Amino acid sequence: MRAIRRTIAFALVGALASTAQAAPEQSLIPVARPSVEQVVGPTKLRPVLRPVSAQVLAVAARPTALPLLGPDTSLMPYLRPKALEQEALFKKRKLRKGSVCGDIDIQGKPVGQVPGKIKACGIKDAVQITSVAGVKLSRPSTMDCGTAIALNKWVDKTVKPTFKRRGPVVELQVAAHYACRTRNNQKGARISEHGKGRAIDISGFRMADGELVTVLNGWRKNPSKKQLTKIWRGACGPFGTVLGPNSDRYHRDHFHLDTARHRKGPYCR
C-alpha cells in the first residue's frame, strides 16, 4: 500500500515539474475588442430624420411671388410705381416753388421792403413765413430772412425732437411778429426788435392729435414744464435774445425770440 502511494506522489511531482518548465516567459496581452465595422459591417449609421409637421408643409405649399433664386443671384428692390414717383417729384417742386430765404424747409413768400410808420421801424427785404421745418405757423408772420433761418433751425433741432413722443408737433401758435412799436409797448422806450422784423413771439405748440401745449399753462407743471424749459434753452443760440415766463410779467404767456446780437453773447432769461 505504501508503495502505491509513493508511486502516485512521484507521478504528481513529475507532472508539476513539466508544467513549470512549459510556462511562457511573458504575460499574455488582452485581445482588442472588435471594431464597429467588424460587428455591423461597412455600412455607416445615419441619424433618423424627424417627421415634417403639418404646419411646415402648409407654409411650403403656399405660392411664392418670387421665383427661386440661386446663391449667385441677389435680390433687387422693386421699382417705385411711376405714379408715386411723379407725386413725390410734384410735391418737391411745389415746396421749392413756395420756399424763401434759399431753404426749401422755409415756406412763405417774399414781401420786399416794409416801410415803418415811425423812425427806426421797417424791414428792407421782408418775407412772410407760413411754415418752417414742416411745422405750420398759426398765421403768416413777417420777418427778415435771418430771423426765418433761426426759427427754422430752432424748430428742426429742438422743438420737433422735444415733442417727438408727445406729438409730433404740427403748428406754432404765433402771439406776435412784425409790429412797428416800442419795447413792451412802453411810451418813450426804444424800438422793439419786432419793429425791425427780427423777432417773433410763440405762445403755444399744437400736436397732431389736437393737443395744445401753452407757455402760460404748461410752464408751471410737468411734463410740459420740462419740455418747455428744454425748448426755451434750445432757442438760446439760434436767437440772440430769448425771454420767457421767468424774465418779467410781460412774457409770462409766451417766448420772445429775436436775432439781435449782444456783445457778451446771447441774452436768455
Secondary structure by P-SEA (a helix, b strand, c coil): caaaaaaaaaaaaaaaaaaaaaccccccccccccccccccccbbbbbbbccccaaaaaaaacccccccccccbbbbcccccaaaaaaaaaaaaaaaaacccccccbbbbbbcbbbbccccbbbcbbbbbccccccccccbbbbcaaaaaaaaaaaaccccccccccccccccccccccccccccccccccccccccccbbbbccccccccccccccccccccaaaaaaaaaaaaacccccbbbccccccccccbbbbbccccccccccc
